[in-house]
Amino acid sequence: MTIAHNIETIRRDLPASVKLMAVSKQVPVALMREAYAVGIRDFGESRIQEAQAKQQELADLPDLCWHLIGHLQGNKVRKAVQIFDWIHSIDSLKLLQQIDRVCAELDKKVQICLQVKILPDPDKYGWTIPDLLADLPQICECQHLHIAGLMAIPPLGLTPAQTQALFESARDLSIQIRQQSGSRLDLPELSIGMSGDYRSAITAGSTIIRLGSILFGDRRSE
């Protein structure tokens, strides 16, 4: 199957309200160009160095939107703000506040998703739900970036029903935060759903699905 066929097949399932982000980490630029040719404009990368190299190679495509979906270390915040339009993996108040300061210095307002762990998971970063709710007053003070929504990744090994419930919990948390913050955090975006579970995520209200292997096939091993 071609990348174009894969994308068109998925689009048939996709409501107009849902953005398809192609997870392009470890994907050759030539395949990203194939995706671009059939309308993909949003690409997700996990590593700053890889993203920089690809941005240089794809500089002739001016309308790309770059998303950072991997864990962000504090010493790489400035570069991340410089080269990404979206950062989905903000997992602590300290990191959010650091990005807010850098955005002010660079006069750039990036789109941010707050990464939350709906269920305990030692292999994932993110706020727990109680910690995120407790941090809301300080989160609302970050005025130099745009907090667009929540991002969540299910733990490995969940059943389809458990995954569906987790996605619905993320949606409900977004509503709760909107209410608890007095609408200071609107959170219109919900970045949930990957290649194996995106249909469940859409049913739960996802607005951004992050698809890699289902578009490009298995990536080369690291």
Buried (B, 14 or more C-beta within 10 A) or exposed (E): EEBBEBBEEBEEEBEEEBBBBBBBBBBBBEBBBBBBEBEBBBBBBBBBEBBBEBBEBBEEEEEBBBBBBBBBEEEBBBBBBEBBEBBBBBBBBEBBBBBBBBBBEEEBBBBBBBBBBBBEEEEBBBBEBEEBBEBBEEBBEBEBBBBBBBBBBBBEEBEEEEBBBBBBBBBEBBEBBBEEBEEBBBBEBBBBBBBEBBBBBBEBBBBBBBBBBBBBEEBEEE
